[in-house]
Amino acid sequence: MDIKSGCKYPASALSNFAPHPFTFRGIKVASMEGFLQGLKFKSEEMQKHVFTLVGKKAKFKGKKKKWKRDQTLYFQGEPIKRNSKEYQELLDEAYNELAKNEKFKKALLATGEATIKHSIGKRKQSETVLTISEFCGRLMKLRERLQKEQTPEDG
């Protein structure tokens, strides 16, 4: 199943562009795209604003930010190297919070056993804030966890 905003449900609902609000460390986030693009901003005020954006508005707000040169992103003004363990943990935490959103959860479970792909993404960490493997891997890991939570224990 190819995850893109222009596809049919549930693929479209799993796009980072989808308006699935969640709270991350006490901060309201309107979509995963808003969160990811917000990480490009050092200013906490601007970052919080970008966190409130959805879809293309979020994408274009972060598009011109020059983070690639030094591979540094930010959370609450603190620098985070793109290729660090700390950054991967931040992504894990954000996706875990997103998975608490009922509409996102329903869409993810609706994928059943389908292999999740993202044909329009990038593969190199140095070129994107979220690679294809980081995105699809997290979705499949979350789906597996949610499926286990739905299955009653034998006993």
N, C-alpha and C positions, 0 to 999 in steps of 0.2 A: 504494500500500500504506500503510495507516494504522497507524502505530507506536503501540501501546498495550500495557500489561502484560496485559490480559485477552484479547488476540487470539490467533489461532493462530500457530504457527511459520511463518515466521521473524520476523514482526512483533513478537511478544511478547519474543523474545530480543534485540531491538534497543532495547527500552524501557530508559530509564535505571534502572528498577527492577530489571532483570535482574542476577543475581549474577555479574558478570564481574570478577574481581579483576585489578588491575594495579598497577604501582608508578609513583608520580609523584615525581620528584626524591628517590628513596630512601625514600619513605613508602608503606607498604602501603595500598591502597584496595580496598574490597570491591565497590563498584559506582559507576557514574557518579552515581547519585542521592546516594550518600553523599558523594562528592567535591563536588558542586554545593551540597548543603546545608551541608557543612562550611565552605565559603567564607564563610558568614554569621557565623562565630564568630571573634572577635578572639583569644580564648585558644587558644594553640597546643595545649595539652593537650586541651581540649574538641574542637578541630578534628580532631585525630588520632583521637579517639574516634568522632566522627561519620563520619569516613572509613571506619570499620570496619562501618558500618551498611548495610543493603540495603533497598530497596523502601520500603514505608510507614513502617517504623521510622525510616529516614533522613528521609523527607519530613516526618513529624510532629515530629522533633527540631528541624528548622530552621524550621518553619512560623510560630512565634511571634516569631522574631527580627525586630527593627525596623530592617532595613537600608535599606528603601525611602526613608525620610525624607531621609537624606543620600546615598543611592545609593553607599554604600561597602561593599565586601566585603574579605576578608582572606585572605592566604596567609602562614602562619608568622608571624602577628602584624603583618605589613606591610599597610597599607591599599591597596586598589586601587579606583579609581573604576569603577563599572559600565559607563559608556559610553566607557571608554578603549581605546586600541590595546593597551595592556599586558594588559587583561582578555581581549581577543580572542585575543591570543597565548597566554595561559594556557589558554584553552579549546582552542585548536588543539593545544597540547602534550599536554593531558590526553586528547583524543580520539585523538591519534597513539599514545599509550601504551596506551589501551584497545584499539586496533586490533591490538596484539600478542597479545591474548588469543585463543587458537585458536577457542573456541566463538563468541565475538563475530564473529570474522573469517568463520567458516563461515556464520553466520546472515546476515551482511551480503552475502556473495557469493550466497547462496541467493535474494536478492531479484531477481537477474538485472538486467533493464532497467526494472523497475517504478519508477514515480514514487513517491518517498517523501513521505508526508504525516504530519501530527500534529494531528489535529482537536481534541484537548483542550488544546493549548498556548495560550500568550498571544503576542500580536504586539508589544507595547510593551516595550522594554528596561527601562523604569522600573518595570515590574510583575512581572518575573521574572528569575531568574538565567540563563535560557536561553530565548530566543524560539523560535518555530516555525521561522523562517528560519535562525537560528543552528544549531539542532538538525538539521533536515533537510538544510541545505546542507552541514554537516560530514559527515553520513552519506553523502550522494551523492558528495562529493569523495573520501572515504576508499574508497568502493566502486570508484570509477573507478581510483584508484591501485592497489588490490588486484587488480582485473581485469587491469590492465596488467602487474603483477608475475607473474601466473599465465600470461599469454600468452607463449610462447617467441618470441624475436626471429627475424625472417626473416633467412636468411642462409645 
